Amino acid sequence: MPESDGHYDPYIPAGGASSNPTGSKSAAGAGSSRTAQIQAQIEETVGVMRDNINKVHERGENLNSLQDKTDNLSVSAQGFRRGANRVRKQMWWKDVKMRFIIVIGIIALLCVIIIPSAVKGVDNNKDDNKSSSSSSSGPTSSAS
């Protein structure tokens, strides 16, 4: 290991430029293939993590969009509720007015029917009283 650099790098072999200080080629091939496998696993893991981060980001965007839609729906629901209450009150007043008009109409109809009958009944009673009084006074005056 070179002491002059002052830092340790696990990817640089301890013997300097050669990865196998003994000069054996089989040991060097096994070490580099293991390193390649580990590097491939690391790259695969990094790729999976990037995909996960992208999915989390997309999910966050979807959640924000859903939150916006929920807020809009809540505002629309409040407006609908106010409108429905206003329409309900208007219809209640129309119902009250209609009932009032019907009651007034019935009272007017009864007045049109009852008052002429009562007036005729009073006129008939007056006529009956006049005719009965004139018929009783007539014969007595003619007899004298």
Helices and strands as residue ranges (DSSP letters): H 25-143
